[in-house]
Amino acid sequence: MRTLKKFNKGILEPIRDAIINENVFWLRIMMEQSRFISSLLDQSERNLVNKAQKFEDDFETLLRKRVRPPLH
């Protein structure tokens, strides 16, 4: 919604770049939250800890894929 409002006001930020930037922002937030949650889990709960670390890895992988400079 925020991106469309900017576009309608004539701010010349390409919508594609704005969407990508917002997705990168949320991927970072989710990766950090996953790390935090993982650190709070009882380490004796191996399956739960492993699942939390998998989420963390997934978000980090997605983030790395997007942060690479675009090919021109």
N, C-alpha and C positions, 0 to 999 in steps of 0.2 A: 504494500500500500504506500509506504514511504517513497519507494522508488518511482511509482507512478505519479505521485504528487509532485516530486522534483521534476520529472519529465514534463508534466503539464504546466509547470511554472516557467519552463524554458531553460532550466539548468541543463547544460549540454553534456551531461555525463551519460555515456552510452549505457543503455539499460542492461545489456549483456554483462558488462564489466561490473555494474552495480550489483547485479544478482550474484555474480561469482564472488565479489567481495563480501557480501552478506553471508553467503554459504560458508566461505572460509572462516568468517567470524564465528559462526555457530559450530563449525567443526572443532575449532580451537576450544570453545567453551565446553563442548561435550567431551572432548579428550581430557581436559583438565578435571571435569566433574568425575569422569570414569576413574582417573588416577586417585582422586580424593576418596571416592567410595571404596575403591580397592584397598586403600591404606587403612580404612576403618574396619574392614572385615576381619573376623576371627580367622587367623591363619590355619587353624585346625580344620576349617571347612574348605578343604582343597578344591572341591568341584566348584563351589561358589566363587572362590578366589580366582580360579582359572577362567571362569566365565567372565568375570569383571575385567581381568587382564586382556581377554580376547576382545571385549568391547573397546578397551583402550587402544589396542593394536589396530583394530579396524578403523577407528577414527583417525589415528595417526597416519595410517596408510592412505586414507582418503585425502587427508590434508596435504600429504607430500605429493600426491598426484596433481593436486590443484595449484600448489604453490610454485611449481616449475614454471618458468617464463613461457608464455605462449609462443608457438612457432609462427613466424611471419613470412 
